[in-house]
Amino acid sequence: MPNDYCGPGRYPDRWCENNLCLIRTLAGRELNDIELYDYLINLLVAQPQAQQMPRYTNPRNVLRDIRSLEEKNLEILRDIYMDITGEDIDPIREPFTEPVNYRAGIERALFNEIRDAELYRRLYLDTTDPELRDMIFIMMTNEYSKADRLNYLYARTLL
């Protein structure tokens, strides 16, 4: 339940009604994605030739970097929600289902990131506060960065 942070002043009622649920949904999606990346990291067995790869091309490291960006986005969402409502966020989550294989997991992760970028863009366009827009912009561009990295991993599955 939003407190006096929502209403006349910093954030109008309409903004809170439309976007607090979206923020909770995005937080739940970030948590689900973290779980998916942990699952994918565990699917990859340590390969001796991977130790010879540069850090930024090793699939396990790429997935860890993506997971790290997920955690950053989640922390920002928690901060935004606390700033607006004065309460801890209660993320809206869907149950995790294991992908049938690594490639299917990468595909799911890629489309999750694309969908999340669209949701962040919607939130960004509905926000007028410059500081909040900057935080949302960071999260939105993190989504694009993650999608780019997932495209690399997906391409590797095709080789």
Phi and psi in degrees as a GROMACS rama.xvg file:
@    title "Ramachandran Plot"
@    xaxis  label "Phi"
@    yaxis  label "Psi"
@TYPE xy
-65.5862  144.23  PRO-2
-98.2008  -157.236  ASN-3
-68.7184  -2.54619  ASP-4
-67.4188  -26.5089  TYR-5
-97.2402  133.758  CYS-6
131.545  -160.489  GLY-7
-57.3164  129.613  PRO-8
128.992  -132.197  GLY-9
-61.9928  -46.0265  ARG-10
-127.542  120.609  TYR-11
-69.9812  158.605  PRO-12
-52.9898  -43.4831  ASP-13
-59.1097  -41.4719  ARG-14
-61.4431  -46.1707  TRP-15
-65.4204  -43.2257  CYS-16
-60.72  -42.9832  GLU-17
-78.9969  -30.3542  ASN-18
-115.73  -18.4929  ASN-19
-63.9138  -38.8689  LEU-20
-65.8173  -38.5782  CYS-21
-64.2332  -40.3802  LEU-22
-62.8895  -42.7961  ILE-23
-64.1682  -39.0217  ARG-24
-64.6283  -45.9552  THR-25
-61.8072  -39.7793  LEU-26
-61.7575  -41.7209  ALA-27
-64.77  -39.2122  GLY-28
-65.7623  -39.2403  ARG-29
-63.9512  -41.7786  GLU-30
-62.2457  -43.2553  LEU-31
-63.0265  -39.8817  ASN-32
-66.5282  -38.5078  ASP-33
-59.1223  -43.7341  ILE-34
-63.0676  -40.5742  GLU-35
-64.3718  -43.1125  LEU-36
-67.0995  -38.1276  TYR-37
-59.9544  -42.5737  ASP-38
-61.8634  -46.0231  TYR-39
-65.6924  -39.0489  LEU-40
-61.0573  -41.721  ILE-41
-70.933  -24.5901  ASN-42
-69.1701  -33.3813  LEU-43
-76.8596  118.205  LEU-44
-80.0362  148.931  VAL-45
-62.8628  125.695  ALA-46
-113.391  130.92  GLN-47
-56.3  -38.571  PRO-48
-69.154  -22.216  GLN-49
-66.8565  -27.334  ALA-50
-67.2721  -23.8024  GLN-51
-86.9721  -10.4012  GLN-52
-77.8119  149.243  MET-53
-59.4688  147.878  PRO-54
-52.5669  -40.3045  ARG-55
-76.2978  -9.08696  TYR-56
-109.156  -9.10954  THR-57
-68.3289  120.921  ASN-58
-54.7182  -39.0845  PRO-59
-63.5102  -41.4855  ARG-60
-68.5136  -37.6478  ASN-61
-61.3872  -46.023  VAL-62
-64.2886  -38.4844  LEU-63
-64.1606  -39.7712  ARG-64
-64.3141  -41.347  ASP-65
-63.7204  -45.2608  ILE-66
-59.1579  -38.681  ARG-67
-61.6743  -40.5466  SER-68
-65.6664  -36.2009  LEU-69
-60.0275  -44.6726  GLU-70
-64.3684  -37.6818  GLU-71
-63.9982  -44.8465  LYS-72
-61.249  -42.1713  ASN-73
-61.991  -41.7438  LEU-74
-63.5201  -41.414  GLU-75
-63.8214  -42.942  ILE-76
-60.894  -41.7774  LEU-77
-60.6439  -43.4867  ARG-78
-64.1797  -44.0806  ASP-79
-60.7842  -47.9311  ILE-80
-62.0909  -42.3347  TYR-81
-63.9662  -41.7356  MET-82
-62.1618  -40.0344  ASP-83
-78.7938  -44.2059  ILE-84
-103.875  -22.1265  THR-85
78.5544  10.3695  GLY-86
-123.715  158.501  GLU-87
-71.4879  147.659  ASP-88
-76.5774  142.558  ILE-89
-114.422  91.9006  ASP-90
-59.8885  145.617  PRO-91
-94.732  113.79  ILE-92
-119.793  152.358  ARG-93
-103.06  153.215  GLU-94
-63.5211  144.256  PRO-95
-79.1439  132.81  PHE-96
-121.609  133.912  THR-97
-69.8269  136.528  GLU-98
-69.9964  158.055  PRO-99
-68.8162  -27.0089  VAL-100
-160.825  179.1  ASN-101
-59.9622  -47.9403  TYR-102
-61.0938  -43.362  ARG-103
-62.9515  -35.5441  ALA-104
-66.252  -40.6474  GLY-105
-65.0261  -41.9151  ILE-106
-60.5725  -45.9341  GLU-107
-61.2028  -45.5178  ARG-108
-60.9785  -42.8771  ALA-109
-60.7723  -48.04  LEU-110
-70.8387  -29.0359  PHE-111
-61.4626  -44.9071  ASN-112
-65.3394  -39.8281  GLU-113
-63.8616  -44.2339  ILE-114
-64.6045  -42.2985  ARG-115
-63.071  -39.0735  ASP-116
-59.9111  -39.2708  ALA-117
-64.5218  -39.5451  GLU-118
-68.5059  -41.2355  LEU-119
-63.3598  -38.5266  TYR-120
-62.2505  -42.052  ARG-121
-60.3812  -43.8383  ARG-122
-64.7439  -42.023  LEU-123
-59.8341  -47.0571  TYR-124
-68.4784  -21.5191  LEU-125
-94.4023  4.65005  ASP-126
-111.388  133.132  THR-127
-107.521  -22.1172  THR-128
-66.9744  121.409  ASP-129
-61.0165  -40.2689  PRO-130
-65.3865  -42.9642  GLU-131
-67.4046  -40.4445  LEU-132
-60.2389  -39.716  ARG-133
-62.0687  -43.2394  ASP-134
-64.7567  -41.4671  MET-135
-66.3025  -38.2005  ILE-136
-61.5218  -41.5284  PHE-137
-59.8426  -46.5918  ILE-138
-64.8489  -40.4745  MET-139
-62.9682  -44.0623  MET-140
-71.082  -28.5542  THR-141
-59.6651  -38.3836  ASN-142
-62.496  -42.0177  GLU-143
-65.7669  -40.0402  TYR-144
-62.3692  -43.1449  SER-145
-64.4855  -41.4415  LYS-146
-62.4521  -40.0406  ALA-147
-61.1764  -44.3155  ASP-148
-65.7608  -37.9438  ARG-149
-67.7508  -34.5501  LEU-150
-59.9604  -40.1877  ASN-151
-60.9983  -48.1956  TYR-152
-64.5491  -38.8322  LEU-153
-63.8159  -43.6198  TYR-154
-59.0979  -37.8864  ALA-155
-63.0459  -32.2034  ARG-156
-71.4277  -19.5449  THR-157
-85.0875  -15.1671  LEU-158
